[in-house]
Amino acid sequence: MGLNIAFCASRAPVAQTARAALIGRYGDAPLDEADVIVALGGDGFMLQTLHGTEHLAAPVYGMNRGTIGFLMNEYSESDLEERLAAAEEADLNPLSMRTTGVDGKSHKALAINEVSLLRAGPQAAKLRITVDGRLRLDELVCDGALVCTPAGSTAYNYSAHGPVLPIGSDVLALTAVAAFRPRRWRGALLPKTARVRFDVLEPEKRPVMAEADSRAFANIASVVIESDSTIVHRILFDPGHGLEERLISEQFT
């Protein structure tokens, strides 16, 4: 008896065409009855799928039908069940973000890649950084800052010249975006258990937005970020092309 596979795809025509072809070959199980979920698209759709299925036990196997595919496997219609049976698994905990707005309202969101704070006006942001209740930086003048997981360390973090973190390192990266003062401050490596708080200084004059995997909140006064060990995202990769190997390879490209 074969695997029960559920297929989901981004709106891109190439992804929808691939989904139809795969369903014709392997069938399509309901999400809540699937042994594995196959996501067709790019990294953005993969993150969307992981967030949307975090309450399910089935792992997610991505196949690239988008423009970026760091979290995806190579697309092929043949031997899918064999590939799934041989796949390597990476287990990821997301970041929990809790924001408080200038208006006093709070919002919560999860991020598999990173939580970022970005200036939302013409002037640089001013941020105060506290880690585990201890003030670490009383004023960071910058375009923004972010906290990322190892899985997200090659995304926005890497573009901002942050470090690539090996999977399983139990480390988070705190990275500045275009730091003005302290001049060229690059950030810090923190234990996975760290609780990071950003307070926005002069939020009315220097507005800041906060974003968790593309879910954004405007006019932020403070943000608290910590890893959520109660949620585990299971991602499957073809043998020899797992997330750990991709993170290492990225540094030699």
C-alpha positions in Angstrom: 0.0 0.0 0.0 1.4 3.4 -1.0 1.8 6.6 0.9 -1.1 8.9 1.4 0.2 12.1 -0.2 -1.5 15.5 -0.1 -0.5 18.0 -2.8 -0.7 21.8 -2.4 0.6 24.4 -4.8 1.1 28.1 -5.1 -1.1 30.1 -7.5 1.6 30.2 -10.2 0.4 28.3 -13.3 3.6 26.2 -13.4 2.8 25.0 -9.9 -0.8 24.4 -10.6 0.1 22.3 -13.7 2.5 20.3 -11.7 -0.1 19.6 -9.0 -2.6 18.3 -11.5 0.0 16.0 -13.1 1.1 14.6 -9.7 -2.5 14.1 -8.5 -3.2 12.2 -11.7 -0.3 9.9 -11.0 -0.4 9.5 -7.2 -3.9 10.6 -6.1 -4.5 13.4 -3.5 -5.2 12.6 0.1 -7.0 15.0 2.5 -4.5 17.0 4.5 -5.6 15.6 7.8 -5.2 12.0 6.5 -1.9 12.4 4.7 1.3 10.6 5.6 3.2 13.4 3.9 2.4 16.8 2.4 4.0 17.8 -0.9 4.3 21.6 -1.5 4.8 22.9 -5.0 6.2 26.5 -5.4 9.0 28.5 -4.0 10.4 29.2 -0.5 7.6 31.7 0.2 4.9 29.1 -0.5 6.9 26.5 1.5 6.8 28.8 4.6 3.1 29.4 4.0 2.5 25.6 3.9 4.5 25.0 7.0 2.5 27.6 8.9 -0.8 26.3 7.6 -0.1 22.7 8.5 1.7 23.1 11.8 -1.2 21.5 13.7 -0.7 18.3 11.6 1.7 15.5 12.2 2.7 14.9 8.6 6.1 16.2 7.3 6.3 18.5 4.4 8.4 17.8 1.3 8.8 20.7 -1.1 9.4 20.6 -4.9 10.6 23.7 -6.6 8.1 25.3 -8.9 9.0 28.9 -8.0 11.9 31.4 -8.4 13.7 30.5 -5.2 14.0 27.1 -3.7 16.4 26.9 -0.8 13.8 24.9 1.2 12.7 22.9 -1.8 13.8 19.8 -3.6 14.3 19.4 -7.3 11.0 18.9 -9.2 10.3 15.5 -10.8 7.1 13.6 -11.4 8.8 10.1 -11.4 9.7 8.0 -8.4 8.1 10.3 -5.9 7.1 7.6 -3.4 10.7 6.3 -3.4 12.1 9.7 -2.9 9.8 10.4 0.0 10.7 7.0 1.6 14.4 7.9 1.4 14.1 11.5 2.4 16.1 13.1 5.3 14.1 15.0 7.9 15.0 18.4 9.5 13.0 19.4 12.5 12.7 23.2 13.1 11.2 25.3 15.9 9.8 28.6 14.9 10.3 32.0 16.6 7.4 33.5 18.5 6.9 37.2 18.1 4.8 39.4 20.3 4.4 43.0 19.3 3.0 46.0 21.2 1.9 48.9 19.1 2.1 52.6 19.8 -1.7 52.3 20.4 -1.2 49.7 23.1 -2.6 46.8 21.0 -0.7 43.5 21.0 -0.3 40.9 18.2 1.4 37.5 18.0 2.9 35.7 15.1 5.3 32.8 14.4 8.3 32.9 12.1 10.2 30.0 10.7 12.9 32.2 9.1 13.2 35.5 10.9 11.5 38.3 12.8 12.6 41.7 11.5 12.1 45.3 12.5 12.4 47.9 9.8 12.1 51.6 9.7 8.8 52.8 8.2 9.7 56.4 7.6 12.4 58.7 6.2 14.5 58.7 9.4 16.6 55.8 10.8 15.1 53.7 13.5 16.3 53.9 17.1 16.1 50.6 19.0 17.0 49.5 22.5 17.9 45.8 22.9 17.4 43.7 26.0 18.3 40.0 26.2 16.9 37.8 29.0 15.9 40.9 30.9 19.4 42.5 30.7 20.0 45.7 28.7 22.6 44.9 26.1 22.4 48.0 23.8 20.8 51.2 24.9 20.6 52.7 21.4 21.0 51.1 18.0 20.5 53.6 15.1 19.8 51.6 12.0 17.5 50.8 9.1 16.4 47.8 11.1 17.4 44.6 12.9 16.4 40.9 12.9 16.5 37.7 14.8 16.7 34.6 12.7 16.7 30.8 13.1 19.4 28.6 11.6 16.9 27.7 8.8 16.4 31.4 8.0 20.1 32.4 8.3 20.7 32.2 4.6 17.6 34.4 3.8 17.3 38.1 4.8 19.9 37.6 7.5 22.6 36.6 5.0 21.8 39.5 2.8 22.3 41.8 5.8 25.8 40.2 6.2 24.7 38.1 9.2 26.3 34.7 9.9 25.1 31.4 8.4 24.1 29.1 11.3 24.4 25.3 11.1 21.2 23.3 11.7 21.1 21.9 15.2 23.5 24.6 16.6 20.9 25.8 19.1 21.9 29.4 18.2 20.0 32.4 17.0 21.5 35.3 15.1 20.7 38.9 16.0 21.7 41.0 13.0 21.6 44.8 12.3 20.4 46.2 9.0 22.6 49.1 7.9 23.7 50.1 11.4 24.7 53.7 11.7 25.5 53.8 15.4 27.3 51.9 16.8 29.1 52.2 13.5 28.9 49.0 11.5 27.7 47.0 14.5 27.0 43.5 13.0 25.0 42.0 15.7 25.4 39.0 18.1 25.0 35.2 18.4 22.6 34.2 21.1 21.5 30.9 22.6 18.3 29.4 21.3 16.7 29.9 24.7 17.3 33.7 24.6 14.4 36.1 25.0 15.1 39.2 22.9 13.2 42.5 23.4 13.4 45.5 21.1 12.0 48.8 22.4 11.5 51.4 19.7 12.8 54.9 20.8 10.9 57.9 19.4 8.3 55.7 17.7 6.1 58.6 16.6 9.1 60.4 14.9 10.8 57.3 13.8 8.1 54.7 13.0 9.0 51.0 12.9 7.2 48.0 11.5 7.7 44.4 12.6 7.5 41.4 10.3 7.4 37.6 11.0 7.8 35.6 7.8 6.0 38.3 5.8 3.2 38.9 8.3 3.7 42.6 9.1 2.5 45.0 11.9 3.0 48.8 11.7 3.7 51.5 14.3 5.5 49.2 16.8 6.5 50.3 20.3 8.1 47.0 21.3 8.7 43.5 20.2 9.5 40.3 22.2 11.1 37.3 20.4 11.8 33.8 21.6 12.0 30.3 20.2 8.9 28.2 20.6 9.9 24.6 21.4 6.3 23.5 21.6 6.0 23.7 17.8 8.1 21.4 15.5 8.1 21.8 11.7 9.2 18.6 9.9 10.8 19.2 6.5 11.9 16.5 4.2 14.9 16.7 1.8 16.4 14.3 -0.8 19.5 12.4 0.6 22.6 14.4 0.4 20.7 17.6 -0.3 19.4 18.3 3.3 19.2 21.6 5.0 22.5 21.2 6.8 24.4 20.5 3.6 22.7 23.5 1.9 23.7 25.8 4.7 27.3 24.7 4.4 27.4 24.8 0.6 25.9 28.3 0.6 29.1 29.6 2.3 31.3 28.3 -0.4 29.3 29.5 -3.4 
